[in-house]
Amino acid sequence: MVIEDSILINASIEQVWVTFTDLTCWKNWCTILDGVSSDYKQMTEGARFKCSIRPFDIPLDLEPVIEEIVLHRRIVWSASKQGISAWHEFTFEQKGDTVLVTSRERFSGLLLNPLRFLFPKKKIKKLSIMMLKEVKEEAERNSMSLEKVIVQDNR
């Protein structure tokens, strides 16, 4: 199963990147993943972070490993739980004054078909879209705050 969604964010690539890669701030904006924690402040290639996702009423605890980071371009993490593997890629592309963020999730494993009622594509897609919207809102809010500081400093 593959889920792919994109969103345009009205902020600089630097602001979007900082918002997304600072794991200590996810609790302030990300409602999709609970209890995000890591030994690192920023996403770091090879590092793990802990989180919990609640596709339904029962939380699913995960410990994704960050497989790849290409500054301002791409982040990939993966996780496995109970016979199901997930691979999640985020790409960041400058589009004029905006940034196109694309989320691609790929799920595989022998138990995926028998347990597909636990991971319906429609529900996973909804969570993916919600997360992209939350990244957008936070990056744009941070960008507006930064603009206010710059304007005040120039007075």
C-alpha positions in Angstrom: 0.0 0.0 0.0 1.3 3.4 -0.9 -0.1 6.8 0.3 1.1 10.0 -1.3 0.0 13.6 -0.6 1.5 17.1 -1.1 0.9 20.6 0.3 2.2 24.1 -0.6 3.6 26.0 2.4 3.9 29.8 2.3 7.3 30.0 4.1 11.0 29.7 3.2 12.5 26.3 2.7 14.7 27.1 5.8 11.7 27.8 8.0 9.8 24.6 6.8 13.0 22.5 7.3 13.6 23.9 10.9 9.9 23.4 11.8 9.9 19.8 10.5 13.3 18.6 11.8 13.1 20.0 15.4 11.7 17.0 17.2 11.4 18.9 20.5 8.7 21.1 19.0 6.5 18.4 17.5 4.4 18.3 20.7 3.4 21.9 19.9 2.0 21.3 16.5 1.7 17.6 15.6 -1.5 15.9 16.7 -1.0 12.8 14.6 2.0 11.5 16.5 1.9 11.6 20.3 4.8 11.6 22.7 7.5 12.3 20.1 10.9 12.0 21.8 14.5 11.5 20.9 18.0 11.7 22.3 18.5 14.4 19.6 16.9 17.8 19.3 17.1 17.7 15.5 16.4 14.8 13.2 19.7 13.0 12.7 20.5 10.3 10.1 20.8 6.9 11.8 19.0 8.1 15.0 15.7 6.7 16.3 12.8 8.6 17.8 9.8 7.4 19.7 6.2 8.2 19.0 2.7 6.8 19.2 0.1 7.0 16.5 -3.6 6.5 17.1 -5.2 5.4 13.9 -8.2 4.4 16.0 -8.8 4.2 19.8 -5.8 2.0 20.5 -2.3 3.7 20.3 0.4 2.1 18.3 3.9 2.7 19.8 6.6 3.1 17.2 10.4 3.7 17.1 11.2 4.9 13.6 14.8 5.1 12.5 15.9 8.1 10.3 17.4 6.5 7.2 18.3 9.5 5.2 18.5 13.2 5.4 19.4 15.5 2.5 19.4 19.1 3.7 16.3 21.1 2.5 15.4 18.2 0.1 14.5 14.9 1.7 14.0 12.9 4.9 13.3 9.2 5.0 12.4 7.1 8.1 11.3 3.6 8.5 9.7 1.4 11.2 8.4 -2.1 11.7 5.8 -3.4 14.1 4.2 -6.8 14.3 5.1 -8.0 10.8 4.3 -4.7 9.0 7.0 -2.4 7.7 6.5 1.2 6.9 8.8 3.5 4.9 8.0 7.2 5.0 9.7 9.8 2.7 9.2 13.6 2.9 10.5 15.8 0.0 10.8 19.5 0.2 10.9 21.5 -3.1 11.2 25.3 -3.4 8.4 26.7 -5.7 8.9 30.4 -5.9 8.0 31.9 -2.5 6.5 28.6 -1.4 7.7 25.1 -0.5 6.0 21.9 -1.8 6.2 19.2 0.8 5.3 15.7 -0.4 4.7 12.8 1.9 5.1 9.2 0.6 4.3 6.3 2.8 4.8 2.7 1.7 3.6 -0.2 3.9 4.5 -3.9 3.3 4.6 -7.2 5.1 3.0 -10.6 5.2 0.4 -9.4 7.8 -0.6 -6.3 5.9 -3.4 -8.0 3.9 -4.9 -10.0 6.8 -4.7 -6.9 9.1 -5.8 -4.4 6.5 -8.9 -3.6 8.5 -6.5 -2.1 11.1 -4.8 0.1 8.5 -7.4 1.1 6.0 -5.9 3.2 3.2 -8.6 5.9 3.6 -7.8 6.4 7.3 -4.0 6.4 6.7 -4.5 9.0 3.9 -6.6 11.2 6.2 -3.8 11.1 8.9 -1.2 11.9 6.2 -3.2 15.0 5.0 -3.7 16.1 8.6 0.0 16.0 9.3 0.9 18.0 6.2 -1.7 20.6 7.2 -0.2 20.8 10.7 3.3 21.3 9.3 2.0 24.0 7.0 0.2 25.8 9.8 3.3 25.7 12.1 5.8 26.7 9.5 3.7 29.6 8.3 3.0 30.7 11.9 6.8 30.6 12.6 7.5 32.4 9.4 5.1 35.2 10.3 6.6 35.5 13.8 10.1 35.8 12.2 8.9 38.5 9.8 7.5 40.5 12.7 10.9 40.4 14.5 12.7 41.4 11.4 10.4 44.4 10.8 10.7 45.5 14.4 14.5 45.2 14.3 14.6 47.4 11.1 12.6 50.2 12.7 
